Structure formats: structure tokens, C-alpha cells
Amino acid sequence: MQTDAILIKQLSETGVLRLTLNDVARRNALSEAMLGTLGEALASAGQDPAVRVMVLAANGPAFSAGHDLKELTRGRAAPDGGKAYFVRIMALCSAVMQSIVTCPKPVIAEVTGVATAAGCQLVASCDLAIAAESARFSTPGVHIGLFCSTPMVALSRNVAGKHAMEMLLTGDMTSAERAAEIGLVNRVTSEDGLQDAVLELAHKIASKSSMTLATGKQAFYAQREMPLSDAYDYAADVMVKNMLAQDAAEGINAFVEKRSPQWQDA
């Protein structure tokens, strides 16, 4: 286990890396330090063959309250009114969110407490999410004159347009149950059963070929931005390359021979 003041990293023997946001005093705000630390952890894990699946969790009553507004306000003291600082922070945040999507390892959000603004964006950016019954979500920027434009990118790629617009235009809290109904999270569990539910899902995914998972994750996000015909052409090419891989041959042979596959992750 590696412990940082704001991020705890634990890797299990089964290859599940647990990243726990730990800036409880600031409600796990996505400060510049948090974004930098989280970005480094994601980049490192993406290249580590020992990591097969990542779980993103949080300590305290908030999964993440989003950007640190006090930190952003201090940025206004610069001669340019904070413009250069705001550009840098938004670029850093966007890069971290995109790194979750482009990471070859599946990332599961384990959500307790509130996930607001960029914290809600963080949940939406993960590949999968399971929430405790007490979890709540919102994009409340409209309350303070700051539309949640960057959280909107991840949110609108997870839930239908009208549901996303309702969250963005009202800033209202969304319950865990409602979040599951609209597709922001996969499912809801009891507080006590949350970690077990997440680990069960993580271990199930970790048992698959990491090559296959990486191939599929990359293809999923790439094809959904394409027109239908282009998506099929792209996906067909991915299937051909996948069929030629060692693990595909092993997996098919194991199925035919009624035995467990022995993955080479290649």
C-alpha cells in the first residue's frame, strides 16, 4: 500500500488497484494537487501489467465536491483576473477525465456520499459505477453562475439528453436510485454491501484477458463517436485483429474443449 495525504493506493493479489480519494477536510475536492496526484496514479496503473482493474473510491461524507472553489477564487488575484490559471486547471481536469477513458484498464467508481459538479463528472467518466443508497449526484453550477460545461461532456455521454439537461439546468440533487434509472450508475447497493459488490464486479472483470479488455474498451469509446457505417467498418477491423491474437485462439479452444482458458494477455 502507498499512502498519500490525498490519495491512498492499494493493489490486491488479484490485480485490483483501489484508489481512494482521501482529502476529507476539503470533501475530496478536485484541487490542483488532487488532479495531479490522481492523473499520475492513473497513468502509472495504465502501464502496470500487475493492474488489471481499478476501483475509484473515497473516504468521508463526499465522494467529491468538484473543483476547489476557494482555490479557484484565489486564482483571480493574478493580473489577468485568473484567466491563465483557469485555462490550466480546466485543461488539467479535462486531461484526467480523458485519461480514465483512454486508460486500457477498466475503472469502476465506488460512490458514497455526494458527487457534485466535477465530482459527478468523475463518476460519469468511469467505465462502470456502483453507488450506495445514500449517494447523491448533481451538477449545481447554475446556482453560483457557473454552468457545469465540462461535467456536461461526461454526463451527456452517459445519460439521455433530456435527463442531462435537467440536471444541468436545475442543479438539483439526484438520488442514487434515480442515477441508476437514467444510466449514470450501473446499480445501487446498501452502504454495508457496496465494497463487496464492487469487488465482486472487479474480480469478475479481472479474470478476463487484459488484452481483450483493453481492445474492447478502446473500441467502445472510439466507435460511439462515429457514424454508423464507419463504426461498423472500424469494429470489424478490430474484430479481425482480435481474432488473430493469442488469447482469442486460446479462449475459443478452451470453450470448444470445455476447459478454463489460460490467458497470456497477448
C-alpha positions in Angstrom: 0.0 0.0 0.0 1.2 3.5 -0.9 -0.4 6.3 1.2 -0.5 9.9 0.1 -2.2 12.7 2.0 -4.9 12.9 -0.6 -4.8 9.5 -2.4 -4.5 6.0 -1.0 -3.3 3.3 -3.4 -3.8 -0.4 -2.6 -3.1 -3.3 -5.1 -4.7 -6.7 -4.3 -3.2 -10.1 -5.3 -5.9 -10.4 -7.9 -4.7 -7.2 -9.7 -7.4 -4.9 -8.5 -6.0 -1.4 -7.7 -8.0 0.6 -5.3 -7.5 4.4 -5.5 -9.2 6.2 -2.6 -9.6 9.9 -2.6 -8.5 11.0 0.9 -8.8 14.8 1.2 -11.7 14.5 3.6 -11.3 18.0 5.1 -12.0 19.5 1.6 -14.6 17.0 0.7 -12.3 15.3 -1.8 -12.3 18.4 -3.9 -10.5 18.1 -7.3 -7.9 20.6 -6.3 -4.8 21.1 -8.4 -2.9 18.7 -6.1 -5.6 16.1 -6.2 -5.9 16.3 -10.0 -2.1 16.0 -10.4 -1.9 13.0 -8.0 -4.8 11.2 -9.5 -3.6 11.8 -13.0 -0.2 10.3 -12.1 -1.8 7.3 -10.4 -4.0 6.6 -13.5 -1.1 6.9 -15.9 1.1 4.6 -13.8 -1.6 2.0 -13.4 -2.4 2.0 -17.1 1.2 0.9 -17.8 1.5 -1.6 -14.9 0.9 -5.2 -16.0 0.1 -6.1 -12.4 -3.0 -3.9 -12.5 -6.0 -5.5 -14.2 -8.9 -3.4 -12.9 -9.1 -0.1 -11.0 -11.6 0.9 -8.3 -12.0 4.6 -7.6 -13.4 5.2 -4.1 -13.4 8.0 -1.5 -13.2 8.5 2.3 -15.5 10.8 4.1 -19.0 12.1 3.5 -18.4 13.2 0.0 -17.2 11.2 -3.0 -16.0 14.5 -4.4 -17.4 18.1 -4.2 -15.8 19.0 -7.6 -13.3 21.8 -8.1 -12.0 23.6 -5.0 -13.8 27.0 -5.3 -11.6 28.6 -2.7 -8.6 27.7 -4.8 -10.2 29.0 -8.0 -11.1 32.2 -6.2 -7.5 32.8 -5.2 -6.6 32.5 -8.8 -8.4 35.7 -9.6 -5.7 37.6 -7.8 -3.4 37.3 -10.8 -3.1 40.4 -13.1 -5.1 38.7 -15.8 -8.0 38.1 -13.4 -7.2 34.4 -13.3 -7.6 33.6 -16.9 -4.3 31.7 -17.4 -4.8 29.8 -14.2 -8.4 28.8 -15.1 -7.2 27.6 -18.5 -4.6 25.5 -16.9 -6.9 24.0 -14.3 -9.6 23.2 -16.7 -7.1 21.6 -19.1 -5.7 19.5 -16.3 -9.1 18.4 -15.2 -10.1 17.5 -18.7 -6.9 15.5 -19.2 -7.5 13.5 -16.1 -11.1 12.7 -17.1 -10.0 11.7 -20.6 -7.2 9.6 -19.1 -9.8 7.4 -17.4 -11.5 6.8 -20.8 -8.2 6.2 -22.6 -6.7 4.0 -19.9 -6.5 0.4 -21.1 -7.7 -0.9 -17.7 -11.4 -0.8 -16.7 -12.2 1.8 -14.0 -15.1 1.3 -11.6 -16.4 4.1 -9.4 -17.5 3.1 -5.9 -19.7 6.0 -4.8 -20.7 7.0 -1.3 -21.9 10.4 -0.2 -22.3 13.3 -2.7 -20.7 13.6 -6.1 -21.2 17.2 -7.3 -20.0 19.2 -10.3 -16.6 17.8 -11.4 -17.1 15.0 -8.8 -20.2 13.9 -10.8 -18.1 14.3 -13.9 -15.6 11.9 -12.3 -18.2 9.3 -11.8 -19.6 9.7 -15.3 -16.1 9.3 -16.7 -15.5 5.9 -15.2 -16.4 2.9 -17.2 -18.7 1.5 -14.5 -20.2 2.8 -11.3 -21.9 1.3 -8.3 -23.4 3.6 -5.7 -24.5 3.3 -2.1 -28.2 4.0 -1.4 -27.1 7.3 0.3 -25.2 8.6 -2.7 -26.4 11.7 -4.4 -25.3 13.5 -7.6 -25.6 17.0 -9.0 -24.2 19.5 -11.4 -25.0 22.6 -9.4 -23.0 25.2 -11.2 -26.1 27.2 -12.2 -26.7 28.0 -8.5 -23.5 30.1 -8.5 -23.5 31.5 -12.0 -21.0 28.9 -13.4 -22.6 26.4 -15.8 -21.1 22.9 -15.4 -19.9 22.8 -19.0 -17.0 20.4 -18.6 -19.0 18.0 -16.4 -21.7 18.2 -19.1 -19.3 16.4 -21.6 -19.1 13.2 -19.5 -22.7 13.5 -18.2 -24.2 13.8 -21.7 -22.3 10.7 -22.9 -23.8 8.6 -20.1 -27.4 9.7 -19.8 -30.1 10.7 -22.3 -30.1 14.4 -23.4 -33.2 15.5 -21.5 -32.0 13.9 -18.3 -28.6 15.5 -18.6 -30.2 18.9 -19.4 -32.5 18.6 -16.3 -29.5 18.0 -14.1 -27.5 20.8 -15.7 -30.3 23.4 -15.8 -31.8 22.9 -12.3 -28.7 21.9 -10.4 -30.9 19.7 -8.2 -29.6 16.7 -6.3 -30.3 13.3 -8.0 -30.8 10.3 -5.7 -28.8 7.1 -6.2 -31.9 5.3 -7.4 -32.6 7.9 -10.0 -29.0 7.9 -11.1 -29.3 4.2 -11.8 -32.6 4.8 -13.7 -31.0 7.3 -16.1 -27.8 5.4 -16.5 -25.3 7.5 -14.5 -24.5 4.4 -12.4 -24.9 0.7 -13.0 -26.7 -0.2 -9.8 -27.3 0.7 -6.2 -26.5 -1.3 -3.1 -26.7 -0.9 0.6 -23.9 1.1 2.3 -22.7 -2.1 4.0 -22.7 -4.1 0.8 -21.1 -1.6 -1.5 -17.5 -2.6 -1.3 -18.3 -6.3 -1.6 -20.5 -5.6 -4.7 -17.7 -3.5 -6.3 -15.0 -6.1 -5.5 -17.2 -8.9 -6.9 -17.6 -7.0 -10.2 -13.9 -6.0 -10.2 -12.7 -9.6 -9.7 -15.1 -10.9 -12.4 -13.6 -8.5 -14.9 -10.0 -9.1 -13.7 -10.4 -12.8 -14.5 -10.6 -11.9 -18.2 -7.8 -11.4 -20.7 -6.4 -7.9 -20.1 -5.6 -7.7 -23.9 -9.2 -8.4 -24.7 -10.4 -5.9 -22.2 -8.1 -3.2 -23.5 -9.1 -3.9 -27.1 -12.8 -3.7 -26.2 -12.6 -0.6 -24.1 -10.7 1.3 -26.7 -13.1 0.2 -29.4 -16.2 1.0 -27.4 -15.3 4.7 -26.9 -13.9 5.1 -30.4 -16.9 3.7 -32.3 -19.6 5.6 -30.4 -18.2 8.9 -31.8 -18.5 7.6 -35.4 -21.4 7.5 -37.9 -23.0 4.0 -38.0 -21.3 2.8 -41.2 -17.9 4.0 -40.1 -18.4 2.4 -36.7 -19.2 -1.0 -38.2 -16.1 -0.8 -40.5 -13.9 0.1 -37.6 -15.4 -2.6 -35.3 -15.0 -5.2 -38.0 -11.3 -4.3 -38.3 -10.9 -4.6 -34.6 -12.6 -8.0 -34.6 -10.2 -9.3 -37.3 -7.2 -8.1 -35.3 -8.6 -9.5 -32.1 -9.3 -12.9 -33.8 -5.6 -13.1 -34.7 -4.4 -12.6 -31.1 -3.2 -15.4 -28.9 -5.9 -15.0 -26.2 -8.7 -15.2 -28.8 -7.3 -18.5 -30.1 -6.9 -19.8 -26.5 -10.3 -18.7 -25.4 -12.1 -20.3 -28.4 -10.1 -23.5 -28.0 -10.9 -23.6 -24.3 -14.6 -23.1 -24.9 -14.6 -25.9 -27.5 -12.6 -28.2 -25.2 -14.7 -27.3 -22.2 -11.8 -26.1 -20.0 -10.8 -22.9 -18.4 -8.7 -20.6 -20.6 -5.1 -19.8 -19.7 -4.6 -16.2 -20.7 -1.3 -14.8 -21.9 -2.7 -11.3 -22.1 -1.5 -11.1 -25.6 
